[in-house]
Amino acid sequence: MKPAVFIALGIATHLVALTRAQLTGWFPCPDDQPHSNLSCAYFGVPLDYHNASAGNGHLLVVKANATSGGKKGTVFHNPGGPGGSGLQALQTDAEALMNRTGGTYDIVSWDPRGVGPYTYPGGVFCLSDGEFFSFWNGTIEATGINWLGNFTNQTDLDNLNAQAPIIDAKYKEFAEKCLQGPNGTTLQYIGTAATVRDLVGLADAIEGPNSPIFYWGLSYGTIIGAWFVNMFPDRVGRVILDGVVDATRVATTQSYKLWRDQVSSAEDVYSAFANACAMAGPTGCNLTTFAGASGADVIDYLSQAFEGAYLHPLEMSFETLNDLRTSVFIGLYAPQYWEEYADVIIPGIITDLVGSLSTTTTQTRMRHVLDIIQPGSYTEPAILCADSVDADPSLTIQDIFAEIVNVTQTVSPSFGALWPIACHRCSYWPVRAPERYQGPFNNRTYANKVLIIGNTYDDATPFFEAQHMAEVMGDQAALVRQDGFGHTSLAESSQCVTDIIIAYLKDGTLPAGTASAPTVCAVDDSVELFPGVKSVNVQANRTISGRGGISNQNGTSGQTGRQAKTVAWAQRIGSLASA
């Protein structure tokens, strides 16, 4: 798939003669709704801040104007990813960000290097139109990894290991395609250190040279924040790291090992999702199949769906077992959408896997899957791997597979072997950024202290990552734990967290929370996960058995029992398919 190579004529005029560090005038944003509160501009940047001969680029910048009188300044924002679009983030989250900041600041984000059709260097594409599926055909890149239980079935292990020479050859070939593709000459210029310098340049252009920088980074945006406060400690104004990726791990660890960290809380959040669904009952959650069901019953139901897709894959199905697992995992990020996932998206995929799907559900499901997969776009690994430590030349794909199996067996039996995952590509990625910040993270004095926020149950950035960054930053940071579910504090509202953010932005006031004794904020009592099910009443647990969806983990007997369970499951799902 090739990148979009158009810029509307009205927008392109703003790029004429744009120079480095120059911000154009503001104009209506592309792809935006009429009468929106958003406006856009372009900002000129050097491709390489240390090598002028590399040439120039530009960023699409987006602004949501302060909604309350007496604007106090600008809060710069990055939604994470890596590869998240600032334009898309403000189109969806501007109101939430305004509510959390008191509405007295402009919120400014941007499409970073490597992101979208409007920034240059833009979205990363390595394969031509129509080549994506043919290139990866016959590999786990197209089908995902099939496994049951905690990946102890020898057949599953043999099937995975048989892919090792295939993936090894394909990843090497793919790296060459990326270098020869439309982004080949700019791949090295989309790393986070350059993005940090872009942030500083934007702040100079908008708020004035050497002004204190107010920044709120979510998820991988916390890497931008952590690098920024250490690269430019004198420019730290108010910096919020929310849904934290441990920057020390990124700076010191082979990237394929970062997946272990990411899924460390996934089973906890999965159990909470199931418990909340069960509390809603059959009338409130389609995955609860009988009155009085428990969270364990919901997990068992989904486990049987995993097993059914594993034992009886449909050749003509648009979906795979990997798609089902991925959709469940992605759904855990956003508890505000758990009801939609449980009632529409997940049932749609399940019914497709057993060959029955309505047109309406098909359309909903396809939109969702395309949102997740985005075939042909490699922005996420391009940025992550540009930031990664140098590849270990002794590392093999077998080592990566062994780590995946171990993560599945010891950390997350439900999601540990999802594939493809961006961090698994970095050992093969052809470039690294010319500048990477790799420490130190623990011997700086910042102009102002940092606010770190993590959720108790976050399936993408577990709380221990926020905790460790707070420990590393010591008395230069305060730690808040939002006692809820989902990815970043925006996943659920908390007046307690909102009050802390507003006070911090106003005058730097921070709570006393530390790595060992974080300040704990409850989510609002009004937050519901399913009809009548309040988030504050839902608990996570590690007591559910069979989370990988297997009835016989060793695979040496019990096939008839499995098949009988699958038939019963398919009969139970018939009514769900027509719901």
C-alpha positions as CSV (number, residue, x, y, z in Angstrom):
1,M,0.0,0.0,0.0
2,K,1.4,3.4,-1.0
3,P,1.1,6.5,1.1
4,A,-1.5,9.1,0.2
5,V,0.5,11.5,-2.1
6,F,-1.8,14.4,-2.1
7,I,-2.3,17.6,-0.2
8,A,-5.3,19.7,-1.0
9,L,-4.4,22.7,-3.0
10,G,-5.7,25.1,-0.3
11,I,-3.4,23.4,2.2
12,A,-0.4,23.1,0.0
13,T,-0.3,26.9,-0.4
14,H,0.7,27.2,3.2
15,L,3.9,25.2,2.5
16,V,5.3,27.6,-0.1
17,A,8.8,28.7,1.0
18,L,8.4,27.3,4.5
19,T,11.8,27.5,6.2
20,R,13.2,25.8,9.3
21,A,11.6,26.8,12.6
22,Q,8.9,28.8,10.7
23,L,5.2,28.4,11.7
24,T,2.7,29.2,9.0
25,G,-0.6,31.0,9.7
26,W,-3.4,28.9,11.1
27,F,-6.0,27.4,8.6
28,P,-8.9,24.9,8.7
29,C,-7.6,21.4,9.3
30,P,-7.7,18.7,6.6
31,D,-10.3,16.0,7.1
32,D,-12.0,17.9,9.9
33,Q,-15.6,18.6,10.6
34,P,-17.0,22.0,9.7
35,H,-17.2,24.6,12.6
36,S,-14.6,22.6,14.6
37,N,-12.7,24.2,17.3
38,L,-9.5,22.9,15.6
39,S,-7.1,24.9,13.4
40,C,-3.9,23.7,11.7
41,A,-0.6,25.1,10.6
42,Y,2.7,23.8,9.2
43,F,6.0,24.0,11.0
44,G,9.4,23.7,9.2
45,V,12.0,21.4,10.7
46,P,15.5,20.1,9.6
47,L,15.5,16.4,8.9
48,D,18.7,16.1,11.0
49,Y,19.4,18.7,13.6
50,H,23.1,17.9,13.5
51,N,23.5,17.7,9.7
52,A,22.0,20.6,7.7
53,S,22.8,18.9,4.4
54,A,20.2,16.2,5.1
55,G,17.5,18.7,4.0
56,N,14.2,19.9,5.5
57,G,10.8,18.5,6.5
58,H,7.6,19.9,7.9
59,L,5.0,18.9,10.5
60,L,1.2,19.3,10.4
61,V,0.4,21.1,13.7
62,V,-3.1,21.2,15.2
63,K,-4.5,23.4,17.8
64,A,-7.7,23.3,20.0
65,N,-8.4,26.7,21.4
66,A,-8.9,27.2,25.1
67,T,-12.6,27.1,25.9
68,S,-12.5,29.2,29.1
69,G,-11.8,32.9,29.3
70,G,-8.3,34.2,30.1
71,K,-6.1,31.8,28.2
72,K,-3.1,30.9,30.3
73,G,-0.8,29.3,27.7
74,T,-0.3,26.2,25.7
75,V,-0.2,22.5,26.6
76,F,1.6,20.5,24.0
77,H,0.3,17.0,23.6
78,N,1.3,13.7,22.0
79,P,-1.1,10.7,22.0
80,G,1.5,7.9,21.8
81,G,1.6,5.0,19.4
82,P,4.4,5.4,18.5
83,G,2.9,6.8,15.4
84,G,-0.3,8.4,16.7
85,S,-1.7,11.3,14.8
86,G,-2.1,14.6,16.7
87,L,-4.8,15.6,14.3
88,Q,-6.8,12.5,15.0
89,A,-6.1,12.7,18.7
90,L,-7.6,16.2,19.0
91,Q,-10.5,15.3,16.8
92,T,-11.5,12.6,19.3
93,D,-10.0,13.7,22.6
94,A,-9.9,17.5,22.6
95,E,-12.9,17.8,24.9
96,A,-11.5,15.3,27.4
97,L,-8.1,17.1,27.4
98,M,-9.9,20.5,27.9
99,N,-11.9,19.1,30.8
100,R,-8.8,17.7,32.5
101,T,-6.8,21.0,32.1
102,G,-9.6,23.4,33.1
103,G,-10.2,24.7,29.6
104,T,-7.7,27.6,30.1
105,Y,-5.0,26.3,27.8
106,D,-4.7,25.9,24.1
107,I,-4.0,22.2,23.4
108,V,-1.4,21.9,20.6
109,S,-0.5,18.6,19.0
110,W,1.1,17.6,15.7
111,D,1.6,14.7,13.3
112,P,5.1,13.7,14.2
113,R,7.8,12.6,11.7
114,G,6.7,9.4,10.1
115,V,3.0,10.0,10.7
116,G,0.2,10.6,8.1
117,P,0.0,12.2,4.7
118,Y,0.5,15.8,5.7
119,T,3.8,15.7,7.6
120,Y,7.1,15.1,5.8
121,P,8.7,12.6,6.4
122,G,5.2,11.0,6.4
123,G,3.6,7.6,6.9
124,V,6.0,4.7,6.4
125,F,5.2,2.3,3.5
126,C,7.5,-0.5,2.4
127,L,5.2,-2.6,0.1
128,S,3.4,-1.5,-3.0
129,D,-0.4,-1.6,-3.6
130,G,-1.6,-5.2,-3.6
131,E,1.8,-6.5,-2.4
132,F,1.0,-6.7,1.3
133,F,-0.9,-10.0,1.3
134,S,1.1,-11.7,-1.5
135,F,4.4,-10.9,0.2
136,W,3.3,-12.3,3.6
137,N,1.2,-15.1,2.2
138,G,1.9,-18.4,4.0
139,T,3.5,-16.8,7.0
140,I,2.4,-16.0,10.6
141,E,2.6,-12.3,9.5
142,A,-0.6,-12.9,7.6
143,T,-2.3,-15.5,9.9
144,G,-0.9,-14.8,13.3
145,I,0.4,-17.5,15.6
146,N,-2.1,-20.2,16.6
147,W,-1.9,-21.6,20.1
148,L,-4.1,-22.8,22.9
149,G,-3.6,-22.7,26.6
150,N,-0.2,-21.5,27.7
151,F,1.6,-22.7,24.6
152,T,2.7,-26.1,25.8
153,N,1.1,-28.1,23.0
154,Q,4.0,-29.6,21.1
155,T,2.2,-29.3,17.8
156,D,1.8,-25.6,18.3
157,L,5.4,-25.3,19.2
158,D,6.5,-27.3,16.1
159,N,4.3,-25.1,13.9
160,L,5.8,-21.9,15.3
161,N,9.4,-23.2,15.0
162,A,8.7,-24.2,11.4
163,Q,8.1,-20.6,10.6
164,A,11.6,-19.5,11.9
165,P,13.5,-19.8,8.6
166,I,10.6,-18.4,6.6
167,I,10.2,-15.3,8.9
168,D,14.0,-14.8,9.1
169,A,14.2,-14.7,5.3
170,K,11.1,-12.5,4.9
171,Y,12.2,-10.0,7.5
172,K,15.6,-9.6,5.8
173,E,13.9,-9.2,2.4
174,F,11.4,-6.8,3.9
175,A,14.2,-4.6,5.4
176,E,15.6,-4.2,1.9
177,K,12.1,-3.3,0.6
178,C,11.8,-0.6,3.2
179,L,15.2,0.9,2.2
180,Q,14.2,0.8,-1.5
181,G,10.6,2.1,-0.9
182,P,9.2,5.6,-0.9
183,N,10.5,6.3,2.6
184,G,13.9,4.7,2.2
185,T,15.9,7.9,2.3
186,T,14.1,9.4,5.4
187,L,13.7,6.3,7.6
188,Q,16.5,7.3,9.9
189,Y,15.1,10.8,10.5
190,I,11.8,9.9,12.3
191,G,13.3,9.0,15.7
192,T,12.1,10.5,19.0
193,A,15.1,12.6,19.8
194,A,14.4,14.6,16.6
195,T,10.7,14.8,17.7
196,V,11.8,16.2,21.1
197,R,13.7,18.9,19.3
198,D,10.7,19.6,17.1
199,L,8.6,20.0,20.3
200,V,11.1,22.6,21.6
201,G,11.1,24.4,18.3
202,L,7.3,24.5,18.3
203,A,7.3,25.9,21.8
204,D,9.7,28.6,20.8
205,A,7.5,29.5,17.8
206,I,4.2,29.5,19.7
207,E,5.1,30.6,23.3
208,G,8.4,32.3,22.7
209,P,12.1,31.4,22.8
210,N,13.3,29.7,25.9
211,S,9.8,29.6,27.4
212,P,8.9,26.9,29.9
213,I,7.3,24.0,28.0
214,F,4.0,22.5,29.2
215,Y,3.6,19.0,27.8
216,W,1.2,16.0,28.3
217,G,2.3,12.8,26.8
218,L,0.3,9.6,26.7
219,S,1.6,6.1,26.2
220,Y,4.7,6.2,23.9
221,G,4.3,10.0,24.2
222,T,5.8,9.5,27.7
223,I,9.1,8.5,25.9
224,I,9.0,11.9,24.2
225,G,8.4,13.5,27.7
226,A,11.1,11.5,29.5
227,W,13.6,12.3,26.8
228,F,12.6,15.9,26.7
229,V,13.0,16.5,30.4
230,N,16.5,15.0,30.3
231,M,17.6,16.6,27.0
232,F,16.3,20.0,28.0
233,P,16.0,20.1,31.8
234,D,16.0,23.9,31.9
235,R,12.9,24.1,29.7
236,V,10.7,21.9,31.8
237,G,7.5,23.8,32.7
238,R,4.7,21.4,33.5
239,V,5.2,17.9,32.1
240,I,2.7,15.1,32.5
241,L,3.7,11.5,31.8
242,D,0.5,9.5,31.6
243,G,0.3,5.7,30.8
244,V,4.1,5.4,31.1
245,V,6.5,3.4,29.0
246,D,9.7,2.8,31.0
247,A,12.3,4.9,29.2
248,T,15.1,3.1,30.9
249,R,14.0,-0.2,29.4
250,V,13.8,1.3,25.9
251,A,17.3,2.7,26.3
252,T,18.9,-0.5,27.5
253,T,16.9,-3.5,26.3
254,Q,16.7,-5.4,23.1
255,S,13.2,-4.3,21.8
256,Y,11.7,-7.8,21.5
257,K,11.9,-8.1,25.3
258,L,9.6,-5.0,25.8
259,W,6.5,-7.1,24.9
260,R,6.8,-8.9,28.2
261,D,6.4,-5.6,30.0
262,Q,3.5,-4.5,27.9
263,V,1.3,-7.5,28.5
264,S,2.2,-7.9,32.2
265,S,-1.3,-6.6,33.3
266,A,-3.3,-8.0,30.4
267,E,-4.7,-11.0,32.2
268,D,-5.8,-8.8,35.2
269,V,-7.7,-6.4,32.8
270,Y,-9.1,-9.3,30.9
271,S,-10.5,-10.7,34.2
272,A,-12.0,-7.3,35.0
273,F,-13.7,-7.1,31.6
274,A,-15.2,-10.5,32.1
275,N,-16.3,-9.8,35.7
276,A,-18.0,-6.6,34.6
277,C,-19.7,-8.4,31.7
278,A,-21.0,-11.0,34.1
279,M,-22.3,-8.4,36.5
280,A,-24.3,-6.9,33.6
281,G,-26.0,-10.3,32.9
282,P,-27.3,-11.5,29.6
283,T,-29.4,-8.4,29.1
284,G,-26.4,-6.1,29.5
285,C,-23.6,-8.0,27.9
286,N,-23.9,-10.4,25.0
287,L,-20.9,-12.5,26.2
288,T,-22.8,-13.5,29.3
289,T,-24.8,-16.5,28.1
290,F,-27.0,-17.3,31.2
291,A,-28.3,-15.6,34.3
292,G,-26.0,-15.8,37.3
293,A,-22.8,-16.3,35.1
294,S,-19.5,-15.4,36.7
295,G,-16.5,-13.7,35.1
296,A,-15.0,-17.2,34.9
297,D,-17.9,-18.3,32.7
298,V,-17.4,-15.3,30.4
299,I,-13.7,-16.2,30.1
300,D,-14.7,-19.8,29.4
301,Y,-17.1,-18.7,26.7
302,L,-14.4,-16.7,25.0
303,S,-11.9,-19.6,25.5
304,Q,-14.3,-21.9,23.7
305,A,-14.4,-19.3,20.8
306,F,-10.6,-19.4,20.7
307,E,-10.7,-23.2,20.7
308,G,-13.4,-23.3,18.0
309,A,-11.4,-21.0,15.7
310,Y,-8.3,-23.1,16.4
311,L,-9.9,-26.5,15.7
312,H,-12.2,-25.5,12.8
313,P,-10.7,-22.6,10.9
314,L,-12.9,-21.5,8.0
315,E,-10.9,-21.1,4.8
316,M,-13.3,-18.4,3.5
317,S,-13.5,-16.5,6.7
318,F,-12.2,-12.9,6.8
319,E,-11.1,-13.5,10.4
320,T,-8.5,-15.7,12.1
321,L,-8.0,-16.8,15.7
322,N,-5.3,-14.1,15.8
323,D,-7.8,-11.4,14.8
324,L,-10.2,-12.5,17.6
325,R,-7.4,-12.5,20.3
326,T,-6.2,-9.1,19.0
327,S,-9.6,-7.6,19.1
328,V,-10.2,-8.7,22.6
329,F,-6.8,-7.3,23.6
330,I,-7.2,-4.0,21.9
331,G,-10.7,-3.7,23.4
332,L,-9.2,-3.9,26.9
333,Y,-7.5,-0.5,26.3
334,A,-10.7,1.4,26.4
335,P,-13.3,0.5,29.2
336,Q,-15.6,3.2,27.9
337,Y,-16.1,1.0,24.8
338,W,-16.3,-2.4,26.6
339,E,-20.0,-2.6,26.1
340,E,-19.6,-2.1,22.3
341,Y,-16.8,-4.6,22.1
342,A,-18.8,-7.2,24.1
343,D,-22.1,-6.6,22.3
344,V,-21.0,-5.9,18.7
345,I,-17.3,-6.2,17.8
346,I,-16.3,-9.4,19.5
347,P,-19.5,-11.3,18.7
348,G,-19.2,-10.1,15.1
349,I,-15.8,-11.8,14.8
350,I,-16.9,-14.9,16.6
351,T,-19.9,-15.3,14.4
352,D,-17.8,-14.9,11.3
353,L,-15.5,-17.6,12.6
354,V,-18.4,-20.0,12.7
355,G,-19.7,-18.9,9.3
356,S,-22.7,-16.7,10.2
357,L,-22.6,-12.9,10.1
358,S,-25.1,-10.2,9.3
359,T,-24.3,-7.4,6.9
360,T,-24.5,-4.8,9.6
361,T,-22.1,-6.7,11.9
362,T,-19.8,-7.3,9.0
363,Q,-19.5,-3.6,8.3
364,T,-18.9,-2.8,11.9
365,R,-16.3,-5.5,12.3
366,M,-14.5,-4.7,9.1
367,R,-14.1,-1.0,10.2
368,H,-12.7,-2.2,13.5
369,V,-10.3,-4.7,12.0
370,L,-9.0,-2.1,9.4
371,D,-8.5,0.3,12.3
372,I,-6.3,-2.3,14.0
373,I,-4.4,-3.7,11.1
374,Q,-4.0,-0.9,8.6
375,P,-2.2,-3.1,6.0
376,G,0.9,-1.6,4.5
377,S,1.6,1.0,7.2
378,Y,4.8,0.5,9.1
379,T,5.0,3.8,11.0
380,E,4.9,2.1,14.4
381,P,7.9,-0.2,14.0
382,A,9.7,2.5,12.0
383,I,9.7,4.9,15.0
384,L,10.1,2.3,17.7
385,C,13.0,0.7,15.9
386,A,14.6,4.0,15.1
387,D,14.7,4.6,18.9
388,S,15.8,1.1,19.7
389,V,19.2,0.0,20.9
390,D,21.5,-1.4,18.3
391,A,20.5,-4.9,17.2
392,D,22.4,-7.8,18.8
393,P,24.1,-9.6,15.9
394,S,24.0,-12.9,17.7
395,L,20.2,-12.7,18.1
396,T,18.1,-15.1,16.0
397,I,14.4,-15.4,15.2
398,Q,14.5,-18.5,17.3
399,D,15.5,-16.4,20.3
400,I,12.5,-14.1,19.6
401,F,10.1,-17.1,19.3
402,A,11.5,-18.6,22.5
403,E,10.8,-15.3,24.3
404,I,7.2,-15.2,22.9
405,V,6.6,-18.8,24.2
406,N,8.0,-17.9,27.6
407,V,5.9,-14.8,27.9
408,T,2.8,-16.8,27.0
409,Q,3.6,-19.5,29.5
410,T,4.5,-17.3,32.3
411,V,2.9,-13.9,31.9
412,S,-0.1,-13.8,29.5
413,P,-1.5,-17.1,28.2
414,S,-4.3,-15.2,26.4
415,F,-2.3,-12.6,24.5
416,G,1.4,-13.4,24.9
417,A,1.9,-14.8,21.4
418,L,0.0,-12.1,19.4
419,W,1.7,-11.5,16.1
420,P,2.9,-9.3,14.4
421,I,4.1,-7.0,17.2
422,A,6.2,-3.9,16.3
423,C,9.0,-4.5,18.8
424,H,9.7,-8.0,17.4
425,R,10.8,-6.4,14.1
426,C,13.6,-4.2,15.5
427,S,16.4,-6.8,15.3
428,Y,15.8,-6.8,11.5
429,W,15.0,-3.1,11.0
430,P,17.6,-1.6,8.6
431,V,18.2,1.8,10.4
432,R,18.5,3.5,13.7
433,A,18.1,7.2,14.3
434,P,21.3,9.3,14.2
435,E,20.4,10.6,17.7
436,R,18.9,8.5,20.4
437,Y,18.7,9.5,24.1
438,Q,19.9,6.5,26.1
439,G,20.4,8.1,29.5
440,P,21.1,9.1,32.2
441,F,17.6,9.5,33.6
442,N,18.4,9.8,37.2
443,N,20.9,12.7,37.8
444,R,19.0,15.7,36.4
445,T,17.5,18.6,38.2
446,Y,14.6,19.9,36.2
447,A,13.4,23.5,36.2
448,N,10.1,22.2,37.5
449,K,9.0,18.8,38.8
450,V,7.2,16.2,36.7
451,L,3.7,14.6,37.2
452,I,3.6,10.9,36.5
453,I,0.2,9.1,36.2
454,G,-0.5,5.4,35.8
455,N,-3.6,3.3,36.0
456,T,-3.9,0.4,38.4
457,Y,-5.0,-1.9,35.6
458,D,-3.5,-0.9,32.2
459,D,-3.0,-3.7,29.7
460,A,-0.6,-1.7,27.6
461,T,1.5,0.2,30.1
462,P,1.4,-1.6,33.5
463,F,1.6,0.5,36.6
464,F,5.0,-0.8,37.5
465,E,6.5,1.1,34.5
466,A,5.2,4.4,35.9
467,Q,6.4,3.4,39.3
468,H,9.9,2.7,38.1
469,M,10.1,6.0,36.2
470,A,9.0,7.7,39.4
471,E,11.7,5.9,41.3
472,V,14.4,6.8,38.8
473,M,13.4,10.5,38.8
474,G,13.2,10.6,42.6
475,D,12.3,13.9,44.1
476,Q,12.0,15.4,40.6
477,A,8.6,13.7,40.1
478,A,5.4,12.9,41.9
479,L,3.4,9.7,41.2
480,V,-0.4,9.3,41.0
481,R,-2.2,6.0,40.6
482,Q,-5.6,6.2,39.1
483,D,-7.4,3.3,40.6
484,G,-9.2,2.1,37.5
485,F,-9.0,0.2,34.2
486,G,-7.8,0.9,30.7
487,H,-4.9,2.7,29.0
488,T,-3.9,6.1,30.3
489,S,-6.0,8.3,32.7
490,L,-8.3,9.3,29.8
491,A,-9.8,5.8,29.8
492,E,-12.0,6.7,32.8
493,S,-12.9,10.0,34.4
494,S,-11.5,10.9,37.8
495,Q,-12.2,14.3,39.4
496,C,-9.4,13.6,41.8
497,V,-6.9,13.3,38.9
498,T,-8.5,16.3,37.2
499,D,-8.0,18.4,40.3
500,I,-4.4,17.4,40.6
501,I,-3.7,18.2,36.9
502,I,-5.4,21.7,37.1
503,A,-3.5,22.6,40.3
504,Y,-0.2,21.4,38.8
505,L,-0.7,23.4,35.6
506,K,-1.7,26.5,37.6
507,D,1.3,26.8,40.0
508,G,3.3,23.5,40.0
509,T,1.5,22.1,43.0
510,L,2.0,18.4,43.2
511,P,0.7,15.7,45.6
512,A,3.2,13.9,47.8
513,G,3.0,10.6,45.9
514,T,6.2,8.6,45.4
515,A,7.2,5.4,43.8
516,S,6.8,3.5,47.1
517,A,3.7,5.4,48.2
518,P,1.8,6.8,45.2
519,T,-1.1,9.2,45.6
520,V,-4.2,7.1,44.8
521,C,-7.2,8.6,43.0
522,A,-10.5,6.7,42.6
523,V,-12.4,7.0,39.3
524,D,-15.7,8.8,39.4
525,D,-18.6,6.9,40.9
526,S,-20.6,7.8,37.7
527,V,-18.3,5.7,35.4
528,E,-20.2,2.7,34.1
529,L,-18.6,-0.2,32.1
530,F,-21.8,-1.9,31.2
531,P,-25.4,-0.8,32.0
532,G,-25.8,-0.6,35.7
533,V,-22.2,-1.8,36.3
534,K,-20.0,0.9,37.9
535,S,-16.3,0.7,37.5
536,V,-15.7,1.2,41.2
537,N,-17.6,-2.0,41.9
538,V,-15.6,-4.2,39.5
539,Q,-12.5,-6.1,40.5
540,A,-9.7,-7.8,38.6
541,N,-8.4,-11.1,39.7
542,R,-5.9,-13.9,38.7
543,T,-8.2,-16.7,39.9
544,I,-9.8,-17.6,36.5
545,S,-8.6,-20.9,35.1
546,G,-8.3,-21.8,31.5
547,R,-7.6,-18.3,30.2
548,G,-5.9,-19.5,27.1
549,G,-9.0,-21.4,25.9
550,I,-7.8,-25.0,26.1
551,S,-9.3,-28.0,27.8
552,N,-6.2,-30.2,27.5
553,Q,-3.0,-28.2,27.6
554,N,-0.6,-31.1,26.6
555,G,-2.7,-32.0,23.5
556,T,-2.1,-35.7,24.1
557,S,-5.7,-36.7,24.7
558,G,-9.2,-35.3,25.0
559,Q,-9.8,-34.4,21.3
560,T,-13.3,-35.8,21.3
561,G,-14.1,-33.8,24.4
562,R,-12.8,-30.7,22.7
563,Q,-14.9,-31.3,19.6
564,A,-18.0,-31.8,21.7
565,K,-17.4,-28.6,23.6
566,T,-16.9,-26.8,20.3
567,V,-20.2,-28.1,18.9
568,A,-22.0,-27.0,22.1
569,W,-20.3,-23.6,21.9
570,A,-21.3,-23.2,18.2
571,Q,-24.9,-24.0,19.2
572,R,-24.8,-21.5,22.0
573,I,-23.5,-18.8,19.7
574,G,-26.3,-19.2,17.2
575,S,-28.6,-17.0,19.2
576,L,-25.9,-14.5,19.7
577,A,-25.2,-14.3,16.0
578,S,-28.8,-13.2,15.3
579,A,-28.9,-10.7,18.2
